[in-house]
Amino acid sequence: MPPFDESNGGAPSPKLPGKPCDPWMALKTQRGFGNEHETEALRGALPARNNPQRAPLGLYAEQYSGTAFTAPRATNRRTAARGAAGGAPRLEAPDVAAHEPLRWAPRGVSTSGVDWVDGLEVVCGAGSPEGKDGVSVQSYRCDADMVDKAYASADGHLLIVPERGALRVTTELGRLRCAPGSCLVVPRNVLFSVAIDGEFARGWVLETYAGAFTLPELGPIGANGLAEARDFEAPVAWYEDRECAFQIVTKFRGGFRASAATHSVFDVVAWRGTYAPVVYDLERFVPVNAVKCDHPDPSIFTVLTVPSATPGVPVADFVVFPERYACAVDTFRPPYFHKNVMSEFMGLIRGAYDGKGERFGPGCASLHGAGVPHGPDAETFAAASTCDTSRPAMLAGGLAFMFETNALLGVAPRYARGGPRGLDAAYASAWAALPRRFAGPKVAPDSA
């Protein structure tokens, strides 16, 4: 057999007397459409499984996802790649702010008398309420109660995730309390009012214009695990018969409209049905994970999903990363380097997240838009590549979440890079320490 020729991508190099060899005319290829191919330009570069603790030859592991994690096997597309840590191509700097890694420091709350609905701000989003297509990610911060005031969204269903301060929520169908560590789903057009426990409250909101939140299918997991329907709590009927000057704020086609009433809107005495707000304690989530080796996709941590018309591809997923054991042996246990077809918005409620270092504390948030290479912080990568994996490790005290969507998210101007709440200085430093492919363009850090 002719000698191995790396300049020809590993193809045998024909030696024809008197004629120079054009390597482009003798390229080695792999045949087949949609096949599971394997190839390596250096022998030994491709390990037996996707996420060993240390990739061979000093390389790093990255996965390209061409479909949602949960797409059916016949249509699922992904490639596990091995890159050269020192020589991988850098991420270019396009004009769209969503197409680069962004991270935000916790936002302070001043005592300014702002209630929950007035404290809402759009962070990023895509699609349109008019077409009932897409999602919006919002943040809130407030230090006052909504008094004789109610809010409803005609645009979409709301999922509220508190990070600081418990919310006392009065809805048309009854009352619920949602503390940090819980989530609240409020269906489209249901009126509600928010009061806070303590001096201030802060958190995030996922609004989905298409479909409604539902429990994900368990598939091979079977009958038990993840979030159980019995652990969601709906309100019992509660009403007040009170004359007052009442304000109703409605979100319609992306804007806010106010109307007045002379009686409290919370006057529903009894109700029956399946369309009601619910609260869920995330401590009740039953995590499923790898118990021997390699790395399952984060879809195994899905609490709620909004299905789309395409099987296995959600409009949005609400994913949680709770306390759990990491058991995989000879495996890089934190989330791997990744380039996703989905968009990922992530926040930390308490403790620490195993994929990010100490700089990513409670109240921090990050966005990795579709196609943006991303992965663990530099110190996390170094520690996970050398730690003892022969014993299980308890990931204790942490609670992080992720909004994942098939939409291509655009970032609101005040949250984009260069805005008043853009990339924080500590993250810019940590990001620059990663392999060149994940470092991105040089960024002038903004003040938090």
C-alpha positions in Angstrom: 0.0 0.0 0.0 1.3 3.5 -0.8 2.7 5.5 2.2 0.5 7.6 4.5 0.6 11.2 3.3 -0.8 13.8 5.7 -0.7 16.5 3.1 -3.3 14.6 1.2 -5.7 14.3 4.2 -4.5 10.7 4.8 -4.9 9.6 1.2 -2.4 7.3 -0.5 -0.3 9.4 -2.8 0.0 7.9 -6.2 3.5 8.0 -7.6 3.3 8.2 -11.4 6.6 8.4 -13.2 7.2 11.7 -14.9 4.0 13.3 -13.7 3.7 15.6 -10.6 0.9 14.6 -8.2 -2.0 17.0 -7.7 -3.3 16.1 -4.2 -6.7 17.7 -5.0 -7.2 15.1 -7.8 -6.5 12.2 -5.4 -8.4 13.2 -2.3 -9.5 10.4 0.0 -13.3 10.6 0.8 -15.9 8.7 2.8 -19.0 7.5 1.0 -22.6 7.7 2.0 -25.4 10.2 2.9 -26.4 10.4 6.5 -23.9 7.7 7.5 -22.1 7.5 10.8 -18.6 8.3 9.6 -15.3 8.2 11.5 -12.0 9.7 10.4 -8.8 11.0 11.9 -5.9 13.0 10.3 -3.6 11.8 13.0 -3.6 8.2 14.2 -5.0 7.9 17.7 -6.8 11.2 17.8 -10.3 9.6 17.9 -11.1 8.0 21.3 -13.5 5.1 21.7 -16.1 7.4 23.3 -17.0 11.0 22.9 -16.1 12.5 26.3 -13.0 10.9 27.9 -11.6 12.9 30.9 -8.6 13.8 28.7 -8.8 13.7 25.0 -5.9 12.0 23.2 -2.9 13.9 21.9 -3.6 16.9 24.0 -6.7 17.8 22.0 -10.0 19.1 23.3 -13.5 17.6 22.6 -16.3 19.5 21.0 -19.7 18.4 19.9 -21.6 19.9 16.9 -25.3 19.5 17.2 -27.2 19.7 13.9 -30.6 19.1 15.5 -32.2 19.3 18.9 -30.9 16.8 21.4 -34.3 15.2 21.6 -34.9 14.8 17.8 -35.8 11.2 16.9 -32.9 8.9 16.2 -33.6 8.7 12.5 -33.3 12.5 12.1 -30.8 13.3 14.9 -27.6 14.8 13.7 -24.4 15.4 15.7 -20.6 15.2 15.3 -18.1 14.7 18.1 -14.9 16.6 17.0 -11.4 16.8 18.3 -9.7 20.2 18.0 -6.1 21.3 18.5 -6.1 23.4 21.7 -3.4 25.8 20.4 -4.3 26.1 16.8 -8.0 26.0 16.3 -9.6 28.8 14.2 -10.8 31.7 16.3 -14.4 32.7 16.5 -15.0 35.7 14.3 -16.9 38.8 15.5 -20.1 39.2 13.5 -22.4 42.2 13.8 -25.2 40.4 15.6 -24.7 40.5 19.4 -26.5 37.2 19.9 -23.9 35.4 17.9 -21.2 35.7 20.5 -20.9 34.5 24.1 -22.5 36.9 26.6 -22.5 36.9 30.3 -24.1 39.3 32.8 -23.3 40.0 36.4 -26.1 40.1 39.0 -28.2 43.2 38.8 -28.7 45.3 41.9 -32.1 46.4 43.2 -32.4 49.9 44.5 -35.3 51.0 46.8 -37.2 52.9 44.2 -40.8 51.6 44.7 -40.8 49.5 41.5 -43.3 46.6 41.4 -43.0 43.3 39.5 -44.6 44.3 36.3 -42.8 47.7 36.1 -39.5 45.9 36.8 -39.8 43.6 33.7 -37.1 44.0 31.0 -36.6 42.0 27.8 -33.2 40.4 27.6 -33.5 38.5 24.4 -36.1 37.0 22.1 -37.2 35.9 18.6 -40.4 35.5 16.6 -43.6 37.4 17.0 -46.6 37.3 19.3 -48.8 38.1 16.3 -47.9 34.9 14.6 -47.7 33.0 17.9 -44.2 32.0 17.0 -41.1 32.3 19.1 -40.1 33.2 22.7 -39.0 36.1 24.9 -36.6 35.9 27.8 -37.1 38.7 30.4 -35.7 39.6 33.7 -37.4 41.3 36.7 -36.3 43.2 39.7 -38.7 44.9 42.1 -38.9 46.2 45.7 -42.7 47.0 45.9 -46.0 45.1 45.8 -48.5 45.4 43.0 -51.4 47.1 44.8 -54.8 47.1 43.1 -53.1 46.2 39.9 -53.1 43.0 37.8 -51.1 41.8 34.8 -51.8 39.3 32.0 -50.0 38.4 28.8 -52.1 37.9 25.7 -48.9 37.2 23.9 -47.8 34.0 25.6 -47.5 31.6 28.5 -45.2 32.7 31.3 -42.7 30.6 33.3 -41.3 32.6 36.2 -38.1 31.6 38.0 -37.2 33.6 41.1 -33.6 34.0 42.2 -34.0 36.4 45.1 -37.1 37.0 47.2 -40.3 34.9 47.3 -43.3 36.0 45.3 -46.8 35.9 46.7 -48.9 35.6 43.6 -52.7 36.3 43.5 -54.4 35.0 40.4 -58.0 34.9 39.2 -58.1 31.2 40.1 -56.5 31.5 43.6 -53.2 32.2 45.4 -49.7 30.6 45.1 -46.3 31.3 46.7 -43.2 30.9 44.6 -39.9 31.1 46.3 -36.3 30.8 44.9 -35.9 27.2 44.1 -39.4 27.0 42.6 -40.9 27.9 39.3 -44.4 29.3 38.4 -46.3 28.8 35.2 -49.0 31.3 34.4 -51.1 30.5 31.3 -51.8 33.1 28.6 -54.5 35.7 29.5 -54.7 34.7 33.2 -54.7 37.9 35.4 -52.3 37.9 38.4 -50.7 40.2 40.9 -47.4 39.9 42.6 -46.4 40.9 46.2 -42.9 40.2 47.5 -41.5 38.7 50.7 -38.7 40.8 52.0 -37.1 44.0 50.7 -36.7 43.1 47.0 -37.1 40.3 44.5 -35.2 39.3 41.3 -35.5 36.6 38.7 -36.2 35.6 35.1 -39.2 34.9 32.9 -39.6 32.8 29.8 -42.5 33.7 27.7 -43.5 31.4 24.9 -45.7 32.7 22.1 -46.3 29.2 20.6 -47.8 26.3 22.4 -48.1 25.6 26.1 -45.8 24.1 28.7 -46.1 20.4 29.2 -44.1 17.6 30.8 -41.6 16.0 28.4 -42.0 12.4 27.3 -39.7 10.1 29.2 -38.8 7.7 26.4 -36.2 5.1 27.4 -36.2 6.5 31.0 -39.5 4.8 31.5 -42.4 5.5 33.9 -40.5 7.3 36.7 -38.1 10.2 36.9 -37.6 13.9 36.1 -40.7 16.0 37.2 -43.7 14.1 38.4 -47.2 15.6 37.6 -48.3 15.0 41.2 -45.7 17.5 42.5 -47.1 20.5 40.7 -49.5 22.6 42.8 -52.5 24.5 41.4 -54.4 27.1 43.5 -57.7 26.6 45.3 -60.5 29.1 44.7 -60.1 32.4 46.5 -61.9 35.7 45.9 -62.4 39.2 47.2 -65.5 41.3 46.8 -64.0 44.8 46.9 -64.8 48.1 45.3 -61.6 50.0 44.4 -59.8 51.8 41.6 -58.2 48.8 39.9 -55.6 48.9 37.1 -55.3 46.1 34.6 -52.1 45.9 32.5 -52.2 43.6 29.5 -49.2 42.7 27.3 -50.5 42.6 23.7 -48.3 42.3 20.5 -45.2 43.2 22.6 -46.6 46.3 24.1 -48.3 47.2 27.4 -51.9 48.4 27.6 -53.6 49.7 30.7 -57.3 49.7 31.5 -59.3 50.6 34.6 -61.9 48.7 36.7 -64.0 49.7 39.7 -63.8 46.3 41.3 -61.1 43.8 42.1 -60.5 41.3 39.2 -59.9 38.6 41.8 -63.6 37.7 42.1 -63.7 34.1 40.8 -65.6 32.2 43.5 -65.3 28.7 42.0 -63.7 27.0 39.0 -63.1 23.7 37.2 -60.8 22.9 34.4 -57.2 22.1 33.2 -56.1 25.7 32.4 -54.7 27.1 35.6 -51.4 28.4 37.0 -49.1 25.9 38.8 -46.0 26.2 41.0 -43.3 23.5 41.2 -40.6 23.0 43.8 -37.5 22.1 41.9 -36.2 20.2 44.9 -38.7 17.5 43.9 -37.0 17.0 40.5 -35.7 13.4 40.1 -32.4 13.7 38.1 -31.2 10.9 35.8 -27.6 10.7 34.9 -24.7 8.5 33.6 -23.6 5.9 36.1 -20.6 4.5 34.3 -19.1 6.6 31.6 -19.5 9.3 29.0 -21.8 12.2 29.0 -25.6 12.3 28.3 -27.2 15.3 26.8 -28.7 18.0 29.1 -32.2 17.2 27.8 -32.3 14.6 30.6 -32.7 17.5 33.0 -35.8 18.9 31.3 -38.6 20.0 33.7 -41.1 21.4 31.2 -41.2 21.7 27.4 -43.2 23.4 24.7 -43.4 21.0 21.8 -43.3 22.2 18.2 -44.8 20.7 15.1 -41.5 18.9 14.4 -41.2 15.8 16.6 -38.4 16.1 19.1 -37.7 19.7 18.4 -39.1 22.0 21.2 -40.2 25.6 20.9 -38.6 25.9 24.3 -37.3 23.7 27.1 -37.0 24.6 30.8 -34.0 22.7 32.1 -32.7 22.5 35.7 -29.3 21.4 37.0 -29.9 20.4 40.7 -27.8 18.7 43.3 -26.8 15.3 42.0 -23.9 12.8 41.9 -21.4 12.8 39.1 -20.4 9.1 38.6 -18.9 8.8 35.1 -15.5 7.1 35.2 -12.6 8.3 33.0 -15.0 11.0 31.7 -14.9 14.8 31.4 -17.8 15.3 33.8 -18.7 19.0 33.3 -20.6 20.1 30.2 -18.4 19.6 27.1 -17.4 22.2 24.6 -20.3 22.5 22.2 -21.7 24.3 19.2 -25.5 23.9 19.3 -28.2 24.4 16.8 -30.4 25.6 19.7 -30.0 28.8 21.7 -29.2 28.6 25.4 -30.0 31.2 28.1 -28.7 30.1 31.5 -28.9 31.5 35.0 -27.7 30.5 38.5 -30.2 30.5 41.4 -27.8 29.4 44.2 -24.5 27.7 44.9 -22.2 27.0 42.0 -22.6 25.4 38.5 -20.2 22.6 37.6 -19.6 24.0 34.1 -18.5 27.5 35.3 -16.1 28.8 37.9 -16.5 30.9 40.9 -17.0 34.1 38.8 -20.4 32.8 37.8 -22.4 33.3 41.0 -26.1 33.4 42.0 -27.9 36.0 39.9 -25.5 35.7 36.9 -26.8 34.8 33.5 -25.3 33.9 30.2 -26.4 33.4 26.6 -24.9 31.2 23.9 -26.8 31.7 20.7 -27.2 29.1 18.0 -23.9 28.2 16.5 -21.7 29.9 19.1 -18.9 27.6 20.4 -19.0 27.5 24.2 -17.8 25.4 27.1 -16.6 25.4 30.6 -14.4 28.1 32.1 -10.6 27.7 31.9 -10.2 26.7 35.6 -13.1 24.3 35.4 -11.6 22.6 32.3 -8.2 22.2 33.9 -9.6 20.8 37.2 -12.0 18.4 35.5 -9.2 17.1 33.2 -7.1 16.0 36.1 -9.5 15.1 39.0 -10.0 11.6 40.4 -13.0 10.1 38.6 -12.8 6.7 40.3 -15.3 7.8 42.9 -18.6 9.5 42.6 -18.6 13.2 43.5 -21.6 15.0 45.0 -22.4 18.3 43.2 -23.9 19.8 46.3 -25.6 23.1 47.0 -26.0 24.3 43.4 -29.2 25.0 41.4 -28.9 26.4 37.9 -31.4 26.5 35.1 -31.5 26.9 31.3 -34.0 28.1 28.8 -33.3 26.3 25.5 -35.1 27.2 22.3 -35.0 26.5 18.7 -35.3 30.2 18.0 -32.4 32.4 16.9 -32.4 34.9 19.8 -31.7 38.6 19.3 -30.4 40.6 22.3 -32.1 43.8 23.6 -29.8 46.8 23.1 -29.2 47.4 26.8 -28.1 43.8 27.2 -25.9 43.6 24.1 -22.2 43.8 24.3 -21.2 47.4 24.8 -24.4 48.2 26.6 -24.7 49.1 30.3 -25.1 45.5 31.4 -22.9 43.6 28.9 -20.1 41.2 29.3 -18.7 41.5 32.8 -15.0 42.1 33.3 -14.3 38.8 35.2 -15.9 36.7 32.5 -14.0 38.5 29.7 -10.7 37.6 31.5 -11.7 33.9 32.0 -13.0 33.6 28.4 -9.8 34.9 27.0 -7.9 32.1 28.8 -9.7 29.3 26.9 -8.5 27.8 23.7 -8.6 30.2 20.8 -11.7 28.8 19.3 -13.7 29.5 22.4 -12.0 32.8 23.4 -13.9 34.8 20.8 -13.0 38.4 19.8 -11.2 40.7 22.2 -13.9 42.5 24.2 -13.6 45.7 26.1 -15.4 44.7 29.4 -18.3 46.7 30.5 -19.2 47.7 34.1 -21.7 45.4 35.7 
